[in-house]
Amino acid sequence: MTSGTLVDAGMAKVRGLVDWTMTGDLRHRIMALILIGCLLYGMTIALDALVLRPFFGNVLSEPTDLDFYRLRAESILDGKIPYVDFYSESPPLIMYIFVLPQLVGGSALAYQLYFAVFSILTSLTLYLGLRRHDERMAMMAGMAYLAYPLSLMEFGIGVQDEAVTTFLFLLPLVLLHLERGWSSGVTSLVGVLTKMFNVLLVPWMFLHSDRRNRVAILIGFAGLAMLILLPLVILFPDQLPSFSYYLLGNPDSPTGGSSISPWHYLNALGLGLPGWAGVAFTLSGVGGATLLAYKTKLSLWQGATLVMMVFFLFYPKILLVYFVMPAALLMMWGLEDRKVMLRLFAMIVPLFLSVTVTGNGMAPLFDGPWVWALGMVLSLIGWGIMLQTWWTIKERPVFFERDQLC
């Protein structure tokens, strides 16, 4: 049986599953999507608990970020105030989001299930937000996000909080697509206070909007910012974080520590740039991409994808899990183009190997500069697949924006 035949057989089964989800009313469809998410993440978490940890526990340590989640959540539960009573470079909201799984014991399983819920919420956001254009395609969008291997691996096994980040990254885009500028502005700020990535898209979302939605975004974003942040600035002016972690302010770690960015590997080989240069290139690139998207009148989704491509090109601190965000954007084209979806799956392989060989850019398996060079080659292959995927679709509108161009 050829690979093409296998793919066709797999696609036939997917179409059959989509047909099943589309039966019944809206409530049935929502429950079907939730059920699919529970099954996929349930199997992933079971694989981790019953196979990976028992048999490969000496190789697979407990997710390193889990201790940080627990420590910060426990500090808040003890009545401590972030930045004032304990140090952290994370935005404030993400630390409070950790409180709920910590309240039920703080086990790896508790966090795995918690992040699985956010992944399901993201799929529901895509379905409910896009269904007015094409119900079937919107359902496929939600299902594709749930089934994406990198999401399952990083959220279900790696216990990464980017499940929350990606939800808050996509939600403002979907809301703005629905002409809900105020809600988009509010959720954008919530995203900024969670993991900062929304900062990348707020200028583009503002420029792309009409006058009414620009005012709504400004009121929602700036108004909530004043309400939440101004009291902190007044009460605790000396305790606020510098966010040097994100701004690469540590001269001893100009790429921010762990990373699989080619810039990080160049730094490991002694050819890196100072942190301020990496930030300057990133800000210039993102700003230029935003203006280019505005000048060339790209659609909302096209412009957001362009901005993210440029960000990934220039920002020195890129982790494997971050690729879920651009993949989620590109996936909307993959619903109608099998090659796009296959490339998004294929790029995971070299990127994962880069993480494995170099210990996430921090603890390589072997000594010698060749390890960093190999990690960079693998990383560049993954980057190249992602950029080539974007290049093939950059002038094509996604299914839910075609009517806006007519």
C-alpha angles and dihedrals in degrees: 000000000000125000089248091055091049091051091048091050091049092049090051090055090048091052089050091052091049090050089054093050091050094059118099130016131315093277090056091049093051091048090048091054091048090049092051090050092049091049095048095046092038091057092044093050091045090052089052094047100040103034117012100045098039096045103028101029092121089060101032108058121191110283106281095221092057093080090054091051091050096045095051094043092048090050090054091046087053089059097258122144118229114250091006101061100017136021123251137153093201121104111261104248097059090060091055091047088061091060096081098057088041090055090059094052106290094245122155087251092054091054093043092055091043093054090044088060090055090050090053090048089054092052091049090050090055093046098044094040096050103032096095089070100044121350095199095047091047090053089050089051091056092045093047091054092050093049098045105122096218091056092048092047098046100038101032099038106013093045092220120173091220084096084077093040094053092048091054091041095057099034096071090048092052092045092051089048086057089053093249098136098165093051090045091053093048094048090045090059090046086054092050090051088051106046111338098239092113088068087075095062104033094085091049093046090050094049093045094053128088120247095271094052092043090058090045093050091048093049093045097045102035095035094054090042090056092046095050106027104036094067090051092051091049098043101036109022094151097046100055114117123253092215088221087153090068094035092051092237098156107098090202091056108033092169095050099253118275114041142135095208115128086235089060092051091049088054090051088053091052095255100099133127126241115265094252090057091053091051092046092051091047095050092045092048095047091045092049092047091050092052092045091051090050095046094048092045097236119181119257094261094041092052094047090051092050091051091051093048090054092045091054091049095055111024109095097206107068122151126196093249091057089071089073089077100056089037090056089053095046091044090074089069090043091065088074100026116057092194092060092053092046091052091051088054093044096052090063092069101063092037092052090047089051089054091047097048096046100034091245089313092301111074113026120203092234138028124250138064091269089075091060090045091052091048090052093050091051090046092050090051090055092045090048093053091050094047093045088051090053092046091057094054104030094108097040121090119228118247095262095052100048094090090055090061095050 
